[in-house]
Amino acid sequence: MNNAKVWTVVKPSTGIPLFLGAVAVTALVLHAGLMANTDWFSAYWNGKPMAAPTVVVAQ
C-alpha cells in the first residue's frame, strides 16, 4: 500500500470514520441533487414504472 504512511500523521480511529463520513455525505448530497433536479429519479425510487420509449419512424 503506497499511502500507508498517512496513518503516521492521522490516527486510524480518527481517519477511518472521517473518510466514511465523507463518503456518506457525498452520496447523500449527490442523491438529493438528483431528486431535486430530475423528475424521473424520485418516481423510480417510489416504484413507478418508466415511461414507454417513444419510437420515431422516419419517412
Secondary structure, DSSP 8 states (H G I E B T S, - for coil): -TTGGGGGTS-HHHHHHHHHHHHHHHHHHHHHHHHHH-SHHHHHHTT------------
